[in-house]
């Protein structure tokens, strides 16, 4: 009976001195408070250009560049295969 009480008290102390400070240490304390209003991306032309148009242009240009690069690699491989076949015929 006495061992049960000692185990319970030890468990409570473990919880209070180990877990509670660890939980409190993870709480951010120096963050600014939000006013609850969402960011207005469509409020000005600058926001529209910077956050919507420029990323879309970058994605489209990357896709075009990547497709050209793939086509160039395919053409190089075909040319190398043709050269090898021409050398075998000679």
DSSP file (Angstrom, degrees, kcal/mol; ACC not computed):
  #  RESIDUE AA STRUCTURE BP1 BP2  ACC     N-H-->O    O-->H-N    N-H-->O    O-->H-N    TCO  KAPPA ALPHA  PHI   PSI    X-CA   Y-CA   Z-CA
    1    1 A X     >        0   0    0      0, 0.0     4,-1.6     0, 0.0     5,-0.1   0.000 360.0 360.0 360.0 -42.3    0.0    0.0    0.0
    2    2 A X  H  >  +     0   0    0      1,-0.2     4,-2.2     2,-0.2     5,-0.2   0.882 360.0  55.4 -67.7 -36.9    2.8    2.4    0.9
    3    3 A X  H  > S+     0   0    0      1,-0.2     4,-2.5     2,-0.2    -1,-0.2   0.862 104.0  55.1 -63.0 -36.1    4.6    1.6   -2.4
    4    4 A X  H  > S+     0   0    0      2,-0.2     4,-2.3     1,-0.2    -1,-0.2   0.920 109.0  46.7 -63.0 -43.4    1.5    2.5   -4.4
    5    5 A X  H  X S+     0   0    0     -4,-1.6     4,-2.6     2,-0.2     5,-0.2   0.899 112.0  50.3 -66.2 -39.9    1.4    5.9   -2.7
    6    6 A X  H  X S+     0   0    0     -4,-2.2     4,-2.5     1,-0.2    -2,-0.2   0.914 111.1  49.3 -64.3 -41.5    5.1    6.5   -3.3
    7    7 A X  H  X S+     0   0    0     -4,-2.5     4,-2.3     2,-0.2    -2,-0.2   0.901 112.1  48.2 -63.7 -41.0    4.7    5.5   -7.0
    8    8 A X  H  X S+     0   0    0     -4,-2.3     4,-2.3     2,-0.2    -2,-0.2   0.923 113.3  46.5 -65.9 -44.4    1.8    7.9   -7.4
    9    9 A X  H  X S+     0   0    0     -4,-2.6     4,-2.6     2,-0.2     5,-0.2   0.907 112.4  50.7 -65.6 -40.9    3.6   10.8   -5.7
   10   10 A X  H  X S+     0   0    0     -4,-2.5     4,-2.5    -5,-0.2    -1,-0.2   0.907 110.1  50.7 -61.8 -41.8    6.7   10.1   -7.8
   11   11 A X  H  X S+     0   0    0     -4,-2.3     4,-2.2     2,-0.2    -2,-0.2   0.898 110.2  49.1 -62.9 -41.4    4.6   10.1  -11.0
   12   12 A X  H  X S+     0   0    0     -4,-2.3     4,-2.7     2,-0.2    -2,-0.2   0.932 112.3  47.7 -65.2 -45.2    3.0   13.4  -10.1
   13   13 A X  H  X S+     0   0    0     -4,-2.6     4,-2.7     2,-0.2     5,-0.3   0.894 110.4  52.7 -63.0 -39.6    6.4   15.0   -9.4
   14   14 A X  H  X>S+     0   0    0     -4,-2.5     4,-1.8    -5,-0.2     5,-0.9   0.929 111.5  46.7 -60.0 -44.7    7.7   13.6  -12.6
   15   15 A X  I  X>S+     0   0    0     -4,-2.2     5,-1.8     3,-0.2     4,-0.6   0.942 116.0  44.1 -62.9 -47.7    4.8   15.1  -14.5
   16   16 A X  I  <5S+     0   0    0     -4,-2.7     5,-0.4     1,-0.2    -2,-0.2   0.881 121.9  35.6 -67.4 -39.9    5.1   18.5  -12.8
   17   17 A X  I  <5S+     0   0    0     -4,-2.7    -1,-0.2    -5,-0.2    -2,-0.2   0.633 129.6  27.0 -94.5 -14.0    8.9   18.9  -13.0
   18   18 A X  I  X5S+     0   0    0     -4,-1.8     4,-1.1    -5,-0.3    -3,-0.2   0.801 125.1  33.2-111.4 -54.5    9.6   17.3  -16.3
   19   19 A X  I  X<S+     0   0    0     -5,-0.9     4,-2.3    -4,-0.6     5,-0.2   0.894 113.1  54.7 -78.8 -41.1    6.6   17.5  -18.7
   20   20 A X  H  ><S+     0   0    0     -5,-1.8     4,-2.5     1,-0.2     5,-0.2   0.936 110.3  45.7 -63.8 -47.0    5.1   20.8  -17.7
   21   21 A X  H  > S+     0   0    0     -5,-0.4     4,-2.0     1,-0.2    -1,-0.2   0.887 112.5  52.6 -62.5 -34.9    8.3   22.9  -18.2
   22   22 A X  H  X S+     0   0    0     -4,-1.1     4,-0.7     2,-0.2    -1,-0.2   0.898 110.9  46.6 -65.9 -38.8    8.9   21.1  -21.5
   23   23 A X  H >< S+     0   0    0     -4,-2.3     3,-0.7     1,-0.2     4,-0.4   0.914 113.1  48.8 -67.8 -43.0    5.4   22.0  -22.6
   24   24 A X  H >< S+     0   0    0     -4,-2.5     3,-1.0     1,-0.2    -2,-0.2   0.820 104.4  60.2 -67.3 -30.4    5.8   25.6  -21.5
   25   25 A X  H 3< S+     0   0    0     -4,-2.0    -1,-0.2     1,-0.2    -2,-0.2   0.746 100.8  55.6 -69.4 -22.4    9.1   25.9  -23.3
   26   26 A X  T << S+     0   0    0     -4,-0.7     2,-0.5    -3,-0.7    -1,-0.2   0.546  82.6 101.4 -87.6  -7.0    7.5   25.2  -26.6
   27   27 A X  S <  S-     0   0    0     -3,-1.0     2,-0.3    -4,-0.4    -3,-0.0  -0.674  75.8-128.6 -80.8 120.8    5.0   28.0  -26.3
   28   28 A X        +     0   0    0     -2,-0.5    -2,-0.1     1,-0.2     3,-0.1  -0.535  32.3 173.0 -70.9 130.8    6.0   31.0  -28.4
   29   29 A X        +     0   0    0     -2,-0.3    -1,-0.2     1,-0.1    -2,-0.0   0.644  65.6  55.4-113.4 -19.3    6.0   34.1  -26.3
   30   30 A X  S    S+     0   0    0      2,-0.1     2,-0.3     0, 0.0    -1,-0.1   0.126  74.6 120.0-106.5  21.5    7.5   36.9  -28.4
   31   31 A X        -     0   0    0      1,-0.1     2,-0.1    -3,-0.1     0, 0.0  -0.634  67.9-111.0 -85.0 143.1    5.3   36.7  -31.5
   32   32 A X        -     0   0    0     -2,-0.3     2,-0.2     1,-0.1    -1,-0.1  -0.411  36.1-107.4 -70.1 149.9    3.2   39.8  -32.4
   33   33 A X        -     0   0    0     -2,-0.1     2,-0.2     1,-0.1    -1,-0.1  -0.539  30.3-125.4 -78.2 141.9   -0.5   39.5  -32.0
   34   34 A X        -     0   0    0     -2,-0.2    -1,-0.1     1,-0.1     0, 0.0  -0.595   1.2-145.6 -85.2 146.1   -2.7   39.2  -35.1
   35   35 A X        -     0   0    0     -2,-0.2    -1,-0.1     2,-0.2     3,-0.1   0.483  42.9-116.6 -89.8  -1.2   -5.5   41.6  -35.7
   36   36 A X  S    S+     0   0    0      1,-0.3     2,-0.4     0, 0.0    -2,-0.0   0.356  75.7 121.7  89.0  -5.7   -7.5   38.8  -37.3
   37   37 A X        -     0   0    0      1,-0.1    -1,-0.3     3,-0.0    -2,-0.2  -0.749  61.9-122.6 -92.8 136.9   -7.7   40.3  -40.8
   38   38 A X        -     0   0    0     -2,-0.4     2,-0.2     1,-0.1    -1,-0.1  -0.331  37.0 -89.8 -71.9 159.6   -6.3   38.3  -43.7
   39   39 A X        -     0   0    0      1,-0.1     2,-1.2    -2,-0.0     3,-0.2  -0.495  36.9-129.7 -68.9 135.6   -3.6   39.7  -45.9
   40   40 A X    >   +     0   0    0     -2,-0.2     3,-1.0     1,-0.2     4,-0.3  -0.700  35.5 167.9 -93.1  89.5   -5.1   41.7  -48.8
   41   41 A X  T 3  S+     0   0    0     -2,-1.2     3,-0.4     1,-0.2    -1,-0.2   0.808  78.4  47.9 -70.9 -29.2   -3.3   40.2  -51.9
   42   42 A X  T 3  S+     0   0    0      1,-0.2    -1,-0.2    -3,-0.2    -2,-0.1   0.239  85.3  95.8 -96.0  13.5   -5.6   41.9  -54.3
   43   43 A X  S <  S+     0   0    0     -3,-1.0     2,-0.3     1,-0.1    -1,-0.2   0.815  90.6  20.4 -75.4 -31.4   -5.5   45.3  -52.7
   44   44 A X  S  > S-     0   0    0     -3,-0.4     4,-1.6    -4,-0.3     5,-0.1  -0.943  73.2-119.3-138.3 160.3   -2.8   46.8  -54.9
   45   45 A X  H  > S+     0   0    0     -2,-0.3     4,-2.5     1,-0.2     5,-0.2   0.843 112.1  59.5 -65.8 -34.2   -1.3   46.1  -58.3
   46   46 A X  H  > S+     0   0    0      1,-0.2     4,-2.9     2,-0.2     5,-0.3   0.923 104.5  49.0 -61.8 -45.1    2.1   45.5  -56.8
   47   47 A X  H  > S+     0   0    0      1,-0.2     4,-2.6     2,-0.2     5,-0.4   0.905 110.9  50.5 -61.7 -41.6    0.8   42.6  -54.7
   48   48 A X  H  X>S+     0   0    0     -4,-1.6     5,-2.0     1,-0.2     4,-1.6   0.926 114.6  43.7 -62.5 -44.8   -0.9   41.1  -57.7
   49   49 A X  I  <>S+     0   0    0     -4,-2.5     5,-2.7     3,-0.2     6,-0.2   0.938 119.2  41.4 -67.0 -46.3    2.3   41.3  -59.8
   50   50 A X  I  <5S+     0   0    0     -4,-2.9     5,-0.3    -5,-0.2    -2,-0.2   0.903 125.4  31.0 -71.5 -41.9    4.7   40.1  -57.1
   51   51 A X  I  <5S+     0   0    0     -4,-2.6    -1,-0.2    -5,-0.3    -3,-0.2   0.631 134.4  17.8 -97.5 -14.4    2.6   37.3  -55.6
   52   52 A X  I  X5S+     0   0    0     -4,-1.6     4,-1.5    -5,-0.4    -3,-0.2   0.735 123.7  40.3-121.0 -54.7    0.6   36.0  -58.5
   53   53 A X  I  ><S+     0   0    0     -5,-2.0     4,-2.5     2,-0.2     5,-0.2   0.949 113.9  49.1 -71.3 -50.5    2.0   37.0  -61.9
   54   54 A X  H  ><S+     0   0    0     -5,-2.7     4,-2.5     1,-0.2     5,-0.2   0.912 111.2  48.8 -60.1 -45.3    5.7   36.7  -61.3
   55   55 A X  H  > S+     0   0    0     -5,-0.3     4,-2.3    -6,-0.2    -1,-0.2   0.904 112.2  50.0 -61.4 -37.4    5.5   33.1  -59.9
   56   56 A X  H  X S+     0   0    0     -4,-1.5     4,-2.5     2,-0.2    -2,-0.2   0.918 110.6  49.3 -65.3 -42.0    3.3   32.0  -62.8
   57   57 A X  H  X S+     0   0    0     -4,-2.5     4,-2.7     1,-0.2     5,-0.2   0.917 110.9  50.2 -62.7 -42.5    5.7   33.5  -65.3
   58   58 A X  H  X S+     0   0    0     -4,-2.5     4,-2.3    -5,-0.2    -1,-0.2   0.914 111.6  48.0 -62.4 -42.8    8.6   31.7  -63.6
   59   59 A X  H  X S+     0   0    0     -4,-2.3     4,-2.2     2,-0.2    -2,-0.2   0.923 113.3  47.1 -64.7 -44.0    6.8   28.4  -63.6
   60   60 A X  H  X S+     0   0    0     -4,-2.5     4,-2.4     2,-0.2    -2,-0.2   0.927 113.1  48.4 -64.8 -45.0    5.8   28.7  -67.3
   61   61 A X  H  X S+     0   0    0     -4,-2.7     4,-2.6     1,-0.2    -1,-0.2   0.887 111.0  51.2 -63.7 -38.4    9.4   29.7  -68.3
   62   62 A X  H  X S+     0   0    0     -4,-2.3     4,-2.7    -5,-0.2    -1,-0.2   0.918 109.9  49.7 -63.2 -42.7   10.8   26.8  -66.3
   63   63 A X  H  X S+     0   0    0     -4,-2.2     4,-2.2     2,-0.2    -2,-0.2   0.913 112.4  47.2 -63.1 -42.4    8.4   24.3  -68.0
   64   64 A X  H  X S+     0   0    0     -4,-2.4     4,-2.2     2,-0.2    -2,-0.2   0.935 113.5  48.0 -64.3 -45.9    9.4   25.7  -71.5
   65   65 A X  H  X S+     0   0    0     -4,-2.6     4,-2.3     1,-0.2    -2,-0.2   0.902 111.8  50.2 -60.7 -42.3   13.1   25.5  -70.7
   66   66 A X  H  X S+     0   0    0     -4,-2.7     4,-2.3     1,-0.2    -1,-0.2   0.905 109.5  50.2 -65.9 -41.6   12.8   22.0  -69.3
   67   67 A X  H  X S+     0   0    0     -4,-2.2     4,-2.3     1,-0.2    -1,-0.2   0.909 111.2  48.8 -63.9 -41.1   10.9   20.8  -72.4
   68   68 A X  H  X S+     0   0    0     -4,-2.2     4,-2.5     1,-0.2    -1,-0.2   0.908 110.5  51.3 -63.1 -41.0   13.5   22.2  -74.7
   69   69 A X  H  X S+     0   0    0     -4,-2.3     4,-2.1     2,-0.2    -2,-0.2   0.905 110.1  48.9 -63.2 -41.5   16.3   20.6  -72.7
   70   70 A X  H  X S+     0   0    0     -4,-2.3     4,-2.2     2,-0.2    -1,-0.2   0.918 111.5  49.4 -64.2 -43.5   14.6   17.2  -72.9
   71   71 A X  H  X S+     0   0    0     -4,-2.3     4,-2.5     1,-0.2    -2,-0.2   0.899 109.7  51.8 -63.7 -40.4   14.1   17.6  -76.7
   72   72 A X  H  X S+     0   0    0     -4,-2.5     4,-2.4     1,-0.2    -1,-0.2   0.909 109.8  49.3 -62.1 -41.7   17.8   18.5  -77.1
   73   73 A X  H  X S+     0   0    0     -4,-2.1     4,-2.2     2,-0.2    -2,-0.2   0.900 110.8  49.9 -65.1 -40.1   18.9   15.5  -75.1
   74   74 A X  H  X S+     0   0    0     -4,-2.2     4,-2.4     2,-0.2    -2,-0.2   0.916 111.3  49.1 -64.0 -42.8   16.6   13.2  -77.2
   75   75 A X  H  X S+     0   0    0     -4,-2.5     4,-2.5     1,-0.2    -2,-0.2   0.893 110.0  51.4 -64.3 -39.6   18.1   14.7  -80.4
   76   76 A X  H  X S+     0   0    0     -4,-2.4     4,-2.5     2,-0.2    -1,-0.2   0.913 110.3  49.0 -62.6 -42.3   21.6   14.2  -79.2
   77   77 A X  H  X S+     0   0    0     -4,-2.2     4,-2.3     2,-0.2    -2,-0.2   0.913 111.8  48.5 -64.4 -41.8   20.9   10.6  -78.4
   78   78 A X  H  X S+     0   0    0     -4,-2.4     4,-2.4     2,-0.2    -2,-0.2   0.911 111.7  49.8 -63.6 -41.1   19.4   10.0  -81.8
   79   79 A X  H  X S+     0   0    0     -4,-2.5     4,-2.6     1,-0.2    -2,-0.2   0.909 110.6  49.6 -64.5 -41.5   22.4   11.7  -83.5
   80   80 A X  H  X S+     0   0    0     -4,-2.5     4,-2.3     2,-0.2    -1,-0.2   0.892 111.1  49.7 -64.1 -39.5   24.8    9.5  -81.5
   81   81 A X  H  X S+     0   0    0     -4,-2.3     4,-2.3     2,-0.2    -2,-0.2   0.898 111.2  49.0 -66.1 -39.5   22.9    6.4  -82.5
   82   82 A X  H  X S+     0   0    0     -4,-2.4     4,-2.5     2,-0.2    -2,-0.2   0.915 110.7  50.6 -65.6 -42.5   22.9    7.4  -86.1
   83   83 A X  H  X S+     0   0    0     -4,-2.6     4,-2.2     1,-0.2    -2,-0.2   0.912 111.1  48.7 -61.6 -41.9   26.7    8.1  -86.0
   84   84 A X  H  X S+     0   0    0     -4,-2.3     4,-1.8     1,-0.2    -1,-0.2   0.904 112.4  47.7 -64.6 -41.0   27.3    4.7  -84.4
   85   85 A X  H  X S+     0   0    0     -4,-2.3     4,-1.5     1,-0.2    -2,-0.2   0.873 111.6  50.9 -69.2 -34.8   25.1    3.0  -87.0
   86   86 A X  H  X S+     0   0    0     -4,-2.5     4,-1.3     1,-0.2    -2,-0.2   0.861 109.2  51.3 -68.0 -36.0   27.0    4.9  -89.8
   87   87 A X  H  < S+     0   0    0     -4,-2.2    -2,-0.2     1,-0.2    -1,-0.2   0.855 108.0  52.0 -69.2 -34.0   30.3    3.8  -88.4
   88   88 A X  H  < S+     0   0    0     -4,-1.8    -1,-0.2     1,-0.2    -2,-0.2   0.862 108.6  51.1 -69.9 -34.4   29.3    0.2  -88.3
   89   89 A X  H  <        0   0    0     -4,-1.5    -1,-0.2     1,-0.2    -2,-0.2   0.801 360.0 360.0 -71.5 -28.7   28.2    0.4  -92.0
   90   90 A X     <        0   0    0     -4,-1.3    -1,-0.2    -5,-0.1    -2,-0.2   0.483 360.0 360.0 -73.9 360.0   31.6    1.9  -93.0
